[in-house]
Amino acid sequence: MENTIGILHIRDDSEQSDNIGLLINRALNEQSYSLIEITEKKQIGLLDGLVINLEKSSDYVKAMQWLIDLQEDHPLFIWILNGDSDSELTKLYPHLSKNSVIEIISSDQGFEMLGTVIKNALNYKNQLLNRGRPKKASDDHFLDPSKLSLVVHDKIIALTRKEFKIIELLYENIGNVVTYDEINEVIYGATTGEALEKYRVANFIFHIRNKLKEQTYFEIEIIRTKGYLLTYSKNERFSFKNTSEKVLQ
């Protein structure tokens, strides 16, 4: 299983950015890890862990804003590489995200220490995942709750936390209609039957359907006045029918 680690450089003009990426790669030193540079928030859904590189005290407020934005939708291992060990602000970071594990690593501890901490955390995570749901190499599609994503033929479709709850409900009821009320209850925990709830659900479905355009295996059908139906796409059904006919011949 390959683990994807993101590195976020708070300072765009940093001269150390390239060197730090190389040093982290060298510390990991395994084919099962890949390191990507994070430049926008939509990349976060693809990650197993995130390294935030802080060089100066002026970086800390921006880092705090990133953590606040990520706390709802993206549970992650987050390692903050701290260049200023005297800053009191770093003590606040672990309290900013209820869904992530945040660890402060002082720059003077060295990148070998950072590499070890990353490996230990992700090895532990992978052990839990393998224990809970062993994935077969033959799986064409599955939900990955650790990354809040739908995986279809090795294509990873990243979702927000609420989008993932919706697709999980549809996925578990594939071929059956899921009502507006059922979806609303999964998102908000209760339903009043008001028109606004249908609008909110429709808005979530709109964004999910746009993301599903990245693959051709599933599609969401709109069942007027009732709700939504997750089905195999027309191309997939046609392919399955042809395969079945050949087997019967």
C-alpha positions as CSV (number, residue, x, y, z in Angstrom):
1,M,0.0,0.0,0.0
2,E,1.5,3.3,-1.1
3,N,1.2,6.2,1.4
4,T,1.0,9.7,0.1
5,I,2.5,12.5,2.2
6,G,1.9,16.1,1.4
7,I,4.3,18.9,2.3
8,L,2.9,22.4,2.7
9,H,5.3,25.3,2.6
10,I,3.6,28.3,4.3
11,R,6.2,30.7,2.7
12,D,5.9,30.7,-1.1
13,D,9.2,32.5,-1.4
14,S,11.2,30.0,0.7
15,E,14.6,29.1,-0.5
16,Q,14.6,26.0,1.7
17,S,11.5,24.4,0.2
18,D,13.2,22.1,-2.4
19,N,15.9,21.1,0.1
20,I,13.3,20.1,2.7
21,G,11.4,18.0,0.3
22,L,14.5,16.1,-0.7
23,L,15.5,15.6,3.0
24,I,12.1,14.2,3.8
25,N,12.2,11.9,0.8
26,R,15.6,10.7,1.9
27,A,14.4,10.2,5.5
28,L,11.5,8.0,4.3
29,N,13.7,6.2,1.8
30,E,11.1,3.6,0.8
31,Q,9.1,2.9,-2.4
32,S,5.8,2.7,-0.4
33,Y,5.9,6.5,0.2
34,S,5.3,9.3,-2.2
35,L,5.8,13.0,-1.4
36,I,3.8,15.8,-3.1
37,E,3.8,19.5,-2.7
38,I,0.5,21.0,-1.5
39,T,-0.6,24.2,-3.2
40,E,-4.4,24.1,-2.8
41,K,-6.8,22.6,-0.3
42,K,-8.5,20.2,-2.7
43,Q,-5.3,18.1,-2.7
44,I,-5.7,17.3,1.0
45,G,-8.3,14.6,0.4
46,L,-5.7,12.5,-1.4
47,L,-3.3,12.4,1.5
48,D,-2.4,10.0,4.3
49,G,-0.4,12.6,6.2
50,L,0.7,16.2,5.9
51,V,3.9,17.9,6.8
52,I,3.6,21.7,7.4
53,N,6.8,23.5,7.2
54,L,7.1,26.6,9.4
55,E,10.3,28.7,9.2
56,K,9.5,32.0,10.9
57,S,7.0,33.3,13.5
58,S,5.1,35.2,10.7
59,D,4.2,31.8,9.2
60,Y,2.2,30.6,12.2
61,V,-1.0,32.5,11.7
62,K,-1.3,31.2,8.1
63,A,-0.7,27.6,9.4
64,M,-3.4,28.1,12.0
65,Q,-5.9,29.1,9.3
66,W,-5.1,25.9,7.3
67,L,-5.7,23.8,10.3
68,I,-9.0,25.4,11.1
69,D,-10.1,24.9,7.5
70,L,-9.1,21.3,7.5
71,Q,-10.6,20.3,10.8
72,E,-14.1,19.4,9.5
73,D,-13.5,17.4,6.4
74,H,-10.1,15.9,6.5
75,P,-8.9,13.6,9.3
76,L,-5.1,13.4,9.0
77,F,-1.8,12.8,10.6
78,I,-0.3,16.3,10.6
79,W,3.4,16.9,11.5
80,I,4.4,20.5,11.9
81,L,8.0,21.1,11.3
82,N,8.7,24.0,13.6
83,G,11.7,26.3,13.0
84,D,11.1,28.5,16.0
85,S,10.9,26.4,19.1
86,D,10.2,29.4,21.3
87,S,6.8,30.3,19.7
88,E,3.9,29.9,22.1
89,L,1.5,29.7,19.1
90,T,2.5,26.1,18.3
91,K,1.0,25.0,21.7
92,L,-2.4,25.9,20.2
93,Y,-2.2,23.7,17.1
94,P,-3.2,20.4,18.6
95,H,-6.4,22.0,19.8
96,L,-7.5,23.2,16.4
97,S,-8.5,19.9,14.8
98,K,-10.7,17.4,16.5
99,N,-10.4,14.9,13.7
100,S,-6.6,14.9,13.1
101,V,-3.5,13.9,15.1
102,I,-1.1,16.8,15.2
103,E,2.5,16.5,16.3
104,I,5.0,19.3,16.6
105,I,8.5,18.4,15.4
106,S,11.3,20.8,16.1
107,S,13.6,21.4,13.1
108,D,16.7,20.8,15.3
109,Q,15.5,17.2,15.9
110,G,16.5,16.4,12.4
111,F,14.7,14.9,9.4
112,E,15.6,11.3,10.4
113,M,13.4,11.8,13.5
114,L,10.6,13.2,11.3
115,G,10.9,10.2,8.9
116,T,10.7,7.8,11.8
117,V,7.6,9.5,13.3
118,I,5.8,9.5,9.9
119,K,6.6,5.8,9.3
120,N,5.4,4.7,12.7
121,A,2.2,6.6,12.4
122,L,1.3,5.3,9.0
123,N,2.3,1.8,9.8
124,Y,0.0,1.9,12.7
125,K,-2.8,3.3,10.5
126,N,-2.3,0.6,7.8
127,Q,-2.3,-2.1,10.4
128,L,-5.7,-1.0,11.7
129,L,-7.1,-0.7,8.1
130,N,-5.8,-4.2,7.1
131,R,-7.3,-5.6,10.3
132,G,-10.7,-4.0,9.7
133,R,-11.1,-4.6,6.0
134,P,-8.6,-6.5,4.0
135,K,-8.6,-5.2,0.4
136,K,-8.5,-7.6,-2.4
137,A,-6.3,-6.9,-5.5
138,S,-9.4,-7.8,-7.6
139,D,-11.6,-5.1,-6.1
140,D,-12.9,-2.9,-8.9
141,H,-14.3,-0.3,-6.5
142,F,-14.5,0.4,-2.7
143,L,-15.0,3.2,-0.2
144,D,-11.9,4.3,1.6
145,P,-13.0,6.0,4.9
146,S,-9.4,6.8,5.9
147,K,-9.1,9.1,2.9
148,L,-12.8,10.1,2.5
149,S,-12.8,8.8,-1.0
150,L,-14.4,6.4,-3.5
151,V,-11.8,4.3,-5.4
152,V,-12.8,3.1,-8.8
153,H,-10.2,1.1,-10.8
154,D,-7.4,2.8,-8.9
155,K,-8.9,6.2,-9.5
156,I,-9.3,8.1,-6.2
157,I,-12.3,10.4,-6.0
158,A,-11.8,12.7,-3.0
159,L,-14.9,13.8,-1.1
160,T,-15.7,16.0,1.8
161,R,-16.9,14.4,5.0
162,K,-20.6,15.1,4.3
163,E,-20.2,14.0,0.7
164,F,-18.6,10.7,1.8
165,K,-21.5,10.1,4.2
166,I,-23.9,10.5,1.3
167,I,-22.0,8.3,-1.2
168,E,-21.6,5.7,1.6
169,L,-25.4,5.5,2.1
170,L,-26.0,5.3,-1.7
171,Y,-23.2,2.7,-2.1
172,E,-24.7,0.5,0.7
173,N,-28.1,0.8,-1.1
174,I,-26.9,0.5,-4.7
175,G,-29.8,-0.2,-7.0
176,N,-32.3,1.1,-4.5
177,V,-33.8,4.6,-4.1
178,V,-32.5,6.6,-1.1
179,T,-34.9,9.3,-0.1
180,Y,-34.2,12.9,0.6
181,D,-35.1,12.4,4.2
182,E,-32.7,9.5,4.6
183,I,-29.8,11.5,3.1
184,N,-30.6,14.6,5.2
185,E,-30.7,12.4,8.4
186,V,-27.2,11.0,7.6
187,I,-25.8,14.5,7.1
188,Y,-27.6,16.4,9.9
189,G,-28.9,13.7,12.2
190,A,-32.6,14.9,12.0
191,T,-35.1,15.9,9.4
192,T,-38.1,18.3,9.5
193,G,-39.3,17.7,5.9
194,E,-38.8,21.4,4.9
195,A,-38.1,22.3,1.3
196,L,-34.7,23.8,2.4
197,E,-33.5,20.3,3.4
198,K,-34.2,19.0,-0.2
199,Y,-32.3,22.0,-1.6
200,R,-29.3,21.2,0.6
201,V,-29.3,17.6,-0.3
202,A,-29.7,18.5,-4.0
203,N,-26.7,20.8,-3.7
204,F,-24.5,18.0,-2.2
205,I,-25.6,15.6,-4.9
206,F,-24.8,18.1,-7.6
207,H,-21.2,18.3,-6.4
208,I,-20.9,14.5,-6.0
209,R,-22.2,13.9,-9.5
210,N,-19.6,16.4,-10.9
211,K,-16.8,14.4,-9.1
212,L,-18.2,11.1,-10.4
213,K,-17.4,12.4,-13.9
214,E,-13.8,11.4,-13.2
215,Q,-14.9,7.7,-13.7
216,T,-17.4,5.8,-15.8
217,Y,-18.4,3.0,-13.5
218,F,-21.1,4.6,-11.3
219,E,-23.7,7.2,-11.9
220,I,-26.4,8.8,-9.6
221,E,-29.9,8.9,-11.1
222,I,-32.4,11.5,-9.9
223,I,-35.8,9.9,-8.9
224,R,-38.2,12.9,-9.0
225,T,-40.0,13.7,-5.7
226,K,-38.3,10.7,-4.0
227,G,-34.6,10.9,-3.9
228,Y,-31.5,9.4,-5.6
229,L,-30.3,6.1,-6.9
230,L,-26.7,4.9,-7.3
231,T,-26.4,2.5,-10.3
232,Y,-23.7,1.2,-12.6
233,S,-23.3,3.4,-15.6
234,K,-25.0,2.5,-18.9
235,N,-21.6,1.6,-20.4
236,E,-20.8,-0.7,-17.5
237,R,-24.2,-2.4,-17.7
238,F,-23.8,-2.9,-21.4
239,S,-20.3,-4.3,-20.9
240,F,-21.5,-6.7,-18.1
241,K,-24.4,-7.9,-20.4
242,N,-22.1,-8.7,-23.3
243,T,-19.7,-10.6,-21.0
244,S,-22.6,-12.6,-19.5
245,E,-23.9,-13.5,-23.0
246,K,-20.5,-14.7,-24.1
247,V,-20.2,-16.9,-21.0
248,L,-23.6,-18.5,-21.8
249,Q,-22.8,-19.2,-25.4
